[in-house]
């Protein structure tokens, strides 16, 4: 589950200030943008948090119950950012981050934006490559910190679990499964699938887990990268099985993300650093921000 911190902050600010106008000024947003954030949060929750009239805004019964929890979440995130800012006296210079490409579609850009806001003086270099390439970059000292998929232990590497990333079914309307809350792997046999390279770590994880259960899939199209598969699906060419973190609902008109079950197949995303060595202050600050921000994605 992805927590909508922007929406929660918008809701708390409207509730605290008693209206959208003052809340929009406080958050330096237009009222339209603020309203969209609150509406997106309400749609995600499937509940009405605010009752709006032409004259006033009032909390719904659910909104009154949710407000203390929402306020606590914002305070926790604010405190985490403040702790990171406290490190900024030391966190200067350059951060070299190695990561798998699938993390650069959604997860990493938002993290880098937050980090750059807290540490504008730090220059960030990004090395994107396969999990194996990320491991080598960290081992060789070319990267301060790595983000890759879980692999066998290495004596010179320390890996720490970051989050579990389930594989999901991506299809474009119209499709027989477009309104299904979930789908089974057996149903994929009836679909024109876009297969992502057999040599990616994600594909290896998927094939291994399915083979254990006697499930085999055939692809009609083959590509090298997740982004290419998403582009083809959006164009109406086939459907794809991809990590959930690579696509968010609303990214492409008419494209749906559907949970895959029986079994649920997850890839485990980890951080990598050299064993026995302290992270630089810049890398430690980024890791702390990342662990906190991705807390909601963990099992």
C-alpha positions as CSV (number, residue, x, y, z in Angstrom):
1,X,0.0,0.0,0.0
2,X,1.3,3.4,-0.9
3,X,0.6,6.1,1.7
4,X,-0.5,9.5,0.2
5,X,1.4,11.9,2.4
6,X,0.6,14.9,0.3
7,X,-3.1,14.1,0.6
8,X,-2.9,13.6,4.3
9,X,-1.0,16.8,4.8
10,X,-3.7,18.6,2.7
11,X,-6.5,17.1,4.8
12,X,-4.8,18.0,8.1
13,X,-4.1,21.6,7.0
14,X,-7.7,22.1,5.9
15,X,-9.0,20.7,9.1
16,X,-6.7,22.8,11.3
17,X,-7.3,26.1,9.4
18,X,-11.0,25.6,8.8
19,X,-11.0,26.1,5.0
20,X,-9.4,25.5,1.7
21,X,-8.4,29.1,1.1
22,X,-6.3,29.5,4.2
23,X,-4.9,25.9,3.8
24,X,-3.9,26.6,0.2
25,X,-2.0,29.7,1.2
26,X,-0.3,27.8,4.0
27,X,0.8,25.1,1.6
28,X,1.6,27.5,-1.2
29,X,-0.9,25.7,-3.5
30,X,-3.8,26.8,-5.6
31,X,-7.2,25.9,-4.1
32,X,-7.8,23.6,-7.1
33,X,-4.5,21.7,-6.5
34,X,-5.4,21.4,-2.8
35,X,-8.9,20.2,-3.5
36,X,-7.5,17.5,-5.9
37,X,-5.1,16.3,-3.2
38,X,-8.0,15.9,-0.7
39,X,-10.2,14.3,-3.3
40,X,-7.5,11.8,-4.3
41,X,-7.0,10.8,-0.6
42,X,-10.8,10.4,-0.2
43,X,-10.9,8.3,-3.4
44,X,-8.0,6.1,-2.1
45,X,-9.7,5.6,1.2
46,X,-13.2,5.2,-0.3
47,X,-14.5,7.5,2.4
48,X,-15.6,11.1,2.7
49,X,-13.4,13.1,5.1
50,X,-14.8,16.6,4.6
51,X,-18.3,17.9,4.1
52,X,-18.2,21.0,1.9
53,X,-20.9,23.7,1.5
54,X,-20.7,27.1,-0.2
55,X,-20.0,28.7,3.2
56,X,-18.0,26.3,5.2
57,X,-16.0,23.1,5.5
58,X,-16.7,20.6,8.2
59,X,-15.2,17.2,9.1
60,X,-17.3,14.2,8.5
61,X,-17.7,11.6,11.3
62,X,-15.0,9.5,9.6
63,X,-12.8,12.7,9.2
64,X,-13.0,13.5,12.9
65,X,-11.9,9.9,13.8
66,X,-9.1,10.0,11.2
67,X,-7.7,13.4,12.0
68,X,-5.7,12.5,15.2
69,X,-4.1,9.6,13.3
70,X,-3.4,11.7,10.2
71,X,-1.9,14.5,12.3
72,X,0.4,11.9,14.0
73,X,1.6,10.6,10.6
74,X,2.5,14.1,9.5
75,X,4.3,14.8,12.7
76,X,6.3,11.6,12.4
77,X,7.3,12.4,8.8
78,X,8.2,16.0,9.8
79,X,10.3,14.8,12.7
80,X,12.1,12.4,10.4
81,X,12.9,15.2,7.9
82,X,14.0,17.4,10.8
83,X,16.4,14.6,11.9
84,X,17.8,14.5,8.4
85,X,18.2,18.2,8.3
86,X,20.2,18.0,11.6
87,X,22.6,15.8,9.6
88,X,23.0,18.4,6.9
89,X,25.9,20.1,8.8
90,X,27.9,16.9,7.9
91,X,26.1,15.8,4.7
92,X,27.9,17.7,2.1
93,X,29.7,16.9,-1.2
94,X,28.5,14.1,-3.4
95,X,26.3,11.1,-3.2
96,X,26.8,8.3,-5.8
97,X,23.8,5.9,-5.8
98,X,23.7,2.7,-7.9
99,X,20.2,1.2,-8.5
100,X,18.2,-1.1,-10.7
101,X,16.4,0.7,-13.5
102,X,12.9,-0.3,-12.3
103,X,13.4,1.9,-9.2
104,X,13.8,5.0,-11.3
105,X,10.3,5.0,-12.7
106,X,8.4,6.1,-9.5
107,X,10.2,5.3,-6.3
108,X,13.5,7.0,-6.7
109,X,12.5,10.3,-8.3
110,X,10.3,11.2,-5.4
111,X,13.0,10.3,-2.9
112,X,15.6,12.3,-4.7
113,X,13.3,15.3,-4.8
114,X,12.8,15.2,-1.0
115,X,16.5,14.6,-0.5
116,X,17.6,17.4,-2.8
117,X,15.2,19.7,-0.9
118,X,16.7,18.8,2.4
119,X,20.3,18.9,1.1
120,X,20.5,21.3,-1.9
121,X,24.3,21.4,-1.6
122,X,24.8,17.7,-2.3
123,X,25.5,16.6,-5.9
124,X,23.8,13.3,-6.8
125,X,25.2,10.9,-9.3
126,X,23.0,7.9,-10.3
127,X,24.3,4.7,-11.8
128,X,21.5,2.6,-13.1
129,X,22.2,-1.0,-14.0
130,X,21.3,-4.7,-13.3
131,X,21.3,-6.0,-9.8
132,X,24.7,-7.6,-10.6
133,X,26.1,-4.3,-11.9
134,X,24.8,-2.5,-8.8
135,X,26.6,-5.1,-6.6
136,X,29.8,-4.6,-8.5
137,X,29.5,-0.8,-8.3
138,X,29.2,-0.9,-4.5
139,X,32.0,-3.5,-4.1
140,X,34.4,-1.6,-6.4
141,X,33.7,1.6,-4.5
142,X,32.2,3.4,-7.4
143,X,28.9,3.8,-5.5
144,X,28.3,4.8,-1.9
145,X,25.0,3.0,-1.7
146,X,23.2,0.5,-3.8
147,X,19.5,-0.5,-4.4
148,X,19.1,-4.0,-5.9
149,X,17.3,-7.2,-5.6
150,X,18.1,-9.7,-2.8
151,X,20.8,-12.2,-3.8
152,X,23.1,-14.7,-2.1
153,X,25.2,-13.2,0.7
154,X,28.6,-11.8,-0.2
155,X,31.4,-11.5,2.5
156,X,32.1,-7.9,1.5
157,X,28.6,-6.7,1.2
158,X,25.9,-5.8,3.7
159,X,22.4,-6.1,2.4
160,X,19.3,-4.8,4.3
161,X,15.7,-5.4,3.3
162,X,14.0,-2.4,2.0
163,X,10.6,-3.6,0.8
164,X,8.8,-6.5,-0.9
165,X,7.6,-5.7,-4.4
166,X,4.8,-7.9,-5.7
167,X,4.4,-8.7,-9.4
168,X,1.2,-7.4,-10.9
169,X,-0.8,-7.7,-14.2
170,X,-0.8,-4.5,-16.4
171,X,-3.4,-4.3,-19.1
172,X,-5.2,-1.7,-21.1
173,X,-9.0,-1.2,-21.5
174,X,-10.8,-3.0,-23.0
175,X,-9.6,-6.3,-21.5
176,X,-11.5,-9.2,-19.9
177,X,-9.7,-8.7,-16.6
178,X,-9.7,-4.9,-16.5
179,X,-12.3,-4.7,-13.7
180,X,-11.1,-7.7,-11.7
181,X,-9.8,-6.9,-8.2
182,X,-7.2,-9.7,-8.7
183,X,-6.2,-12.4,-11.2
184,X,-4.7,-15.8,-11.0
185,X,-1.6,-16.8,-12.9
186,X,-3.5,-19.5,-14.8
187,X,-5.5,-16.7,-16.4
188,X,-2.4,-15.3,-18.0
189,X,-2.3,-18.2,-20.4
190,X,-5.3,-16.6,-22.2
191,X,-3.5,-13.2,-22.6
192,X,-1.1,-11.9,-25.2
193,X,1.8,-11.3,-22.8
194,X,4.8,-9.0,-23.2
195,X,7.8,-10.7,-21.7
196,X,10.7,-8.8,-20.2
197,X,14.2,-10.2,-20.7
198,X,14.9,-13.6,-19.4
199,X,18.2,-12.2,-17.9
200,X,16.7,-9.7,-15.5
201,X,16.7,-10.6,-11.8
202,X,12.9,-10.0,-11.7
203,X,12.3,-12.4,-14.5
204,X,14.5,-15.1,-12.8
205,X,12.6,-14.7,-9.5
206,X,9.2,-15.0,-11.4
207,X,10.2,-18.0,-13.4
208,X,11.6,-19.8,-10.4
209,X,8.6,-19.2,-8.2
210,X,6.2,-20.3,-11.0
211,X,8.2,-23.3,-12.0
212,X,8.0,-24.6,-8.4
213,X,4.2,-24.7,-8.8
214,X,4.2,-26.1,-12.3
215,X,3.1,-22.9,-14.0
216,X,4.6,-21.9,-17.4
217,X,3.9,-18.7,-19.3
218,X,4.5,-17.9,-22.9
219,X,5.1,-14.4,-24.2
220,X,3.9,-13.1,-27.6
221,X,6.3,-10.1,-27.5
222,X,9.7,-9.8,-25.9
223,X,11.4,-6.6,-24.7
224,X,14.5,-5.7,-22.6
225,X,13.1,-3.1,-20.2
226,X,10.0,-2.6,-18.0
227,X,9.4,0.9,-19.4
228,X,9.2,-0.5,-22.9
229,X,6.6,-3.1,-21.8
230,X,4.5,-0.3,-20.2
231,X,4.7,1.8,-23.4
232,X,3.5,-1.2,-25.5
233,X,0.6,-1.9,-23.1
234,X,-0.4,1.8,-23.2
235,X,-0.5,1.6,-27.0
236,X,-2.8,-1.4,-26.9
237,X,-0.2,-4.0,-27.7
238,X,-0.5,-6.9,-25.3
239,X,-0.4,-7.0,-21.5
240,X,2.5,-7.4,-19.1
241,X,3.5,-8.8,-15.7
242,X,5.7,-6.2,-13.9
243,X,6.8,-5.2,-10.4
244,X,4.1,-3.1,-8.7
245,X,6.6,-0.3,-8.0
246,X,7.1,0.3,-11.8
247,X,3.5,1.6,-12.4
248,X,1.0,3.6,-10.6
249,X,-2.8,3.8,-11.4
250,X,-3.4,7.0,-13.4
251,X,0.0,7.0,-15.1
252,X,-1.5,6.1,-18.4
253,X,-5.2,6.6,-19.5
254,X,-7.0,3.3,-19.6
255,X,-4.2,1.2,-18.2
256,X,-5.0,-0.9,-15.1
257,X,-2.8,-2.5,-12.5
258,X,-4.3,-5.8,-11.1
259,X,-3.0,-7.9,-8.2
260,X,-1.8,-11.4,-9.1
261,X,-2.5,-14.2,-6.7
262,X,-2.2,-18.0,-6.2
263,X,0.7,-17.5,-5.7
264,X,1.6,-13.9,-4.8
265,X,5.1,-13.6,-6.3
266,X,7.3,-10.9,-4.8
267,X,10.8,-9.6,-5.5
268,X,12.8,-8.4,-2.5
269,X,14.4,-5.0,-2.9
270,X,17.4,-4.4,-0.6
271,X,20.0,-1.7,0.1
272,X,23.7,-2.6,-0.4
273,X,26.8,-1.1,1.2
274,X,30.3,-2.3,1.8
275,X,30.6,-4.4,4.9
276,X,32.7,-3.0,7.7
277,X,32.6,0.5,6.3
278,X,30.5,3.4,7.6
279,X,28.4,5.2,5.0
280,X,29.3,8.8,4.1
281,X,27.1,11.3,5.9
282,X,25.4,12.0,2.5
283,X,24.7,8.3,1.9
284,X,23.5,7.8,5.5
285,X,21.0,10.7,5.2
286,X,19.6,9.3,1.9
287,X,19.3,5.8,3.3
288,X,17.5,7.1,6.4
289,X,15.0,9.1,4.3
290,X,14.5,6.1,1.9
291,X,13.8,3.6,4.8
292,X,11.3,6.0,6.4
293,X,9.5,6.8,3.1
294,X,9.2,3.2,2.0
295,X,8.0,2.0,5.4
296,X,4.4,1.5,4.1
297,X,5.6,-0.8,1.3
298,X,7.0,-3.4,3.6
299,X,5.2,-6.6,4.4
